[in-house]
Amino acid sequence: MMHDLLRCPETGSKLHTAPTALLDVLNEEISHGKISNRLGQEITSPIHNGLVNESKTLLYLVIDETPQMLLDEAISLDQLQLGD
């Protein structure tokens, strides 16, 4: 897979396909206007695919099978209140 070659621009770690459960939680929060990218722009459309860094702190959108690897457009996952 192409994403096996990609690395997180911030941490240098490998990227993994975002699990469906994470996308479900993100999309629920998006529907309530609670998710923004690192520039502070609100995410308004559901996320169908993404890549997560190994520390599970950042999600990079995948749009039309193309990873969006700009740090400013990444979604910081610390916006989510996930139980560990």
C-alpha positions in Angstrom: 0.0 0.0 0.0 1.1 3.5 -0.7 0.6 4.7 2.8 3.3 2.2 4.0 5.8 4.6 2.5 4.4 7.8 4.1 5.5 9.2 7.4 4.0 11.8 9.7 5.5 15.1 8.8 5.6 16.1 12.4 6.8 13.0 14.2 8.4 11.0 11.4 6.4 7.9 12.5 4.7 5.5 10.2 1.0 6.2 9.3 -1.8 3.6 9.7 -5.3 3.5 8.2 -7.7 5.1 10.7 -9.9 2.5 12.2 -13.7 2.7 11.5 -14.4 3.2 15.2 -12.2 6.4 15.3 -13.8 7.7 12.1 -17.3 7.1 13.7 -16.4 9.1 16.8 -14.8 11.9 14.7 -17.9 12.1 12.5 -20.2 12.3 15.5 -18.2 15.2 16.8 -18.1 16.8 13.4 -21.9 16.7 13.2 -21.9 18.8 16.4 -19.4 21.3 15.1 -16.7 20.2 17.6 -13.8 19.3 15.2 -11.3 21.6 13.5 -8.0 21.2 11.8 -4.7 22.6 13.2 -5.4 26.0 11.5 -8.6 26.2 13.5 -10.9 25.7 10.5 -14.0 23.7 11.4 -14.4 20.4 9.7 -17.9 20.2 8.3 -17.9 17.2 6.1 -17.8 13.6 7.3 -14.5 11.8 7.1 -14.5 8.6 5.1 -10.8 7.8 5.2 -7.7 8.9 7.0 -4.2 8.1 8.2 -3.2 8.2 11.8 0.4 8.5 13.2 1.7 5.9 15.5 1.2 7.9 18.7 -2.5 8.4 17.6 -2.2 12.2 18.0 -2.8 13.3 14.4 -5.1 12.3 11.6 -4.4 13.2 8.0 -7.4 13.1 5.7 -7.4 10.9 2.6 -9.5 12.5 -0.2 -10.1 10.7 -3.4 -7.4 8.2 -2.4 -4.9 11.0 -2.0 -3.4 11.6 1.5 -3.5 15.3 2.6 -0.2 15.6 4.3 -0.1 19.3 5.2 0.4 19.7 9.0 -2.0 22.7 9.1 -4.8 20.5 7.6 -4.2 17.6 10.0 -6.7 17.0 12.7 -5.4 16.8 16.3 -7.0 13.9 18.0 -6.6 15.4 21.4 -10.0 17.2 20.6 -11.7 13.8 21.3 -12.6 12.6 24.7 -11.7 9.0 24.3 -11.5 6.6 27.2 -8.3 4.4 27.2 
